[in-house]
Amino acid sequence: MHHALRSAVPGDIRMPTTRLIEDRPRRAYRWSCGVCCVLSALLWLVLVSPAQVLSPPPRLEPTAIALAEIRQCGENISKSAPDTSFKLLDAQRELTLGLLKGGYSNGQAMGGSGYNRGGNYSREGDWLTVPPPKEYVEDLSHEARWCLQVANVLNTQPDKKEAAKEVLASIANDLHIKVVDCKAWGAGRLITVIANTVKNGQPDAGWTVMYKWVSVSGLNSSELSFPQISTPTSKALPPGVYAVYATKQVGNTLKKTEPITVSAFQDAKVKCEIPVP
């Protein structure tokens, strides 16, 4: 700026003082106008650009909110659990591409044939025309909220630090499963889990099949049920790892089986058998 002002003044240092005093307001006025124009342009970009580039359409808002909460969770534990923080933030970026912004490039997809199975990707970087299934978004939202709550436990309750780290690492692993499945199959999908209750190798009917996410198994999280009594019974679930067990009321006694671990990903359908007493 000093150079610009010196170049605007003629070389004759004996210039009349009155001329210098007259020129200063003019130069200051031109300089002020230029700064104001630049600031106005920057303000216009700040106000206009995010609305055009960052705001998802209403159909994708629940997904975007869940992913934003996962990002916040990762940022909240960047110092207390840096490795898990990195995994959470990486999964959040990948799922943003897979669930919101038109899918992955060809080089990032996990396979040609699987990638086009119902993904609804335009691959132009636009918002997806169809949102992920409702159950998928609900699952993602639950995990995002659990992630934030456990991150708070990690940062504020030293006596529960190690347990909180394990839960957060499990959530990060579950999100990674969703990333891999998303790359292989397209936008978020549901996988049909078919459960059979068996006793001595034979079907045993009348059991209620329950499940919960393994990622939050160390917490007092909600346990959900399959819609029909066994056997068999089925439930469409988002990709992930689940603890599945069965309960049955017999008189005044509620019988409950030991949980089994079911990995729901890669295939369109997954079958499991639950041994019952």
Order of alpha helices (4+ residues) and beta strands (2+ residues): alpha-alpha-alpha-alpha-alpha-alpha-alpha-beta-beta-beta-beta-beta-beta-beta-beta-beta
